[in-house]
């Protein structure tokens, strides 16, 4: 099965237009298209956002029985579909089902004015599905005849966010192994990393799986049920089961992106000053000046191939679940062990604050 890039991510949200306003205002996305009953999208309103190579489709149900309405009722606003580009949807769908995925929607052709997109959907994890996409269109024509494309933004500036680097997925205890094998067996992903993180009397286990193209990466995480419940358990409870905890966006200049998004209203997790005190001893001299990392609360780590720099936003809605990550890679291919622990501790501090405020 040939899986190319992450074609797009679909969020199911309570109000697509309101969510679009927030992502455009705070994160620099731009409205690229929209659709609804008037364009043939029965029972829903969708807004397509774009920035760099990232495409996000925001969908709200307009009736109680619509899948988006039911998803939001169970999970709140969140990722409902992660779409993979492929050159042959019919074959990819048949192979995925044969290898163990559940068939959600068989291949359907959407064609308008000579342009064609083929879509099919199979199961993923929890209520998050994978859409298979085969495109025979101009790059800007997302879904011919169903999404009206809006012309280029005359005021568009430089993109702060470039591509989707990875998805972090929280899973119920005991499902990490089966989920890892699912991606290996169904989509031919390779496991490239595994780690156990212990913080006090809590622990989590993780595995990273990546498509053969290297363009789709999932960090799969489960809590250790034998120890005290922590942030992963909190996510699973608030989300109503497995789901995407965060999406990491690549950026070419993380310090500039953090400063700009902060001015636009994005709240980032903070890092204790002690993290930076011994950073050069642990890491060596970072490619970004230590004073800049400290000023912007950016984490730094390295692997065998180079360095990486990361920061995480606070959760963006009332269930305190989904958040975003910014990552700048200087050759690094994996996820620094020190940063995984630092993230866990930072989220745990934020969760403690939320519990005290509740």
Secondary structure by P-SEA (a helix, b strand, c coil): cccccccbbbbbcccaaaaaaaaaaccccccccccccccccccbbbbbbbcccbbbbbbbbcccccaaaaaaacccccccbbbbbbccaaaaaaaaaaacccccccbbbbbccccbbbbbbbbccccbbbbbbbbcccccccccccbbbbcccccccccccccccbbbbbbccccaaaaaaaaaaacccccccccccccccccccbbbbbccccccccccccccccccccaaaaaaaaaccccccbbbbbbccaaaaaaaaaaabbbbbbbccccccccccccccccccaaaaaaacccccccccbbbbbccccccccccccbbbbbbbcccccccaaaaaaaaaaaaaaaaaaaaac
